């Protein structure tokens, strides 16, 4: 929850006036929307904030159109974040300086074009068959073991990790260890700092070795494709390749794992929506898109940008050098963009949501994630028409230590 107070410090390159909000971004009541984020969206859409870690203050931008401006306007730079102890949610920054996530166009365009080829529609459709086969096997096992069963254990946790690891051709024996490192990096506890540093270093070392092997003896996996692909005469260097592989692993399985659990919980606690999907299976893709907009899948913000010159947003002057965070969560609930934004409406007219980000840093793996979600929920609805929670909603246990919001377990019966 955010707490407002009067500023008592003027940081370099920052002029503070009015309220500065202390924002740990720790609200985690199931999937209820953070009331303080809502308050900022409604009353102070461009607000000064302090966060649990990092130096100084930042701006938080919450309206849809302002978020779109920050994420597309060249006057806001991700690259300028390098070397700064920027305000953030985790004790150790998750992002690394060589990552595509800290590049601006046109530098990022080279890497994005290489990665995007692996997520082209024909590749995603080819993977759909493999994903369907894997999901069917998982549901067979769940059915054989009988109800009640934990949907997180049987589907949400293993499927996205398996999918992205197959894309990257990561050996099965290595996958649990890599998953554990990724979870450690997402932990927001101050006591976790040293462990996060170690996990980050070990993941990087692993992918440095793996990507070097793929460069020497490439296969048909994505790391090999990136290792050998050229942009003109230029190859990715060793550091770029290792960090890109690491980013693909983390982003390729984290959000999809959590969203399978979140979407399942939402449907199983909203029988009216579930009944619509059972009666009209054809609306499933649109319904998943609406669920992605509606569900607050994370607690706060991600990687900020730096204003490279003075910019005015919603009547507020942001100075050159200021740190600027955006909230995709509030953008998805902005009534200026979405009619009745706090309602879940599977027949809502299509308006692009921001759950996968926006602009030059829109998630490249979004088509893969959407495909996985469609396959999972089509199979669940078909295989288990009587699927329901095996416990009361209040008994579902939720993660409280990560930047993500998701159920730790989801007992279901049928």
Secondary structure, 3 states (H helix, E strand, C coil): CEEEEECCCCCCCCCCCCEEEEECCCCCCCCCCCHHHHHHHHHCCEEEEECCECCCCEEEECCHHHHHHHHHCCCEECHHHCCCCCCECCCCCCCCCCCHHHCCCCHHHHHHHHHHHHCCHHHHHHHHHHHHHHHHHHHHHHHHHCCCEEHHHHHHHHHHHHHHHHHHCCCHHHHHHHHHHHHHHCECCHHHHHHHHHHHHHHHHHHHHHHHHHHHCCCCCHHHHHHHCEECCEECCHHHHHHHHHHHHHHHHHHHHHHHHHHHHHHHCCHHHHHHHHHCHHHHHHHHHHHHHHCCCECCCCCCEEECCCEEECCEEECCCCEEEECHHHHCCCCCCCCCCCCCCCCCCCCCCCCCCCHHHCCCCHHHHHHHHHHHHHHHHHHCCCCEECCCHHHCCECCCECECCECCCEEEC
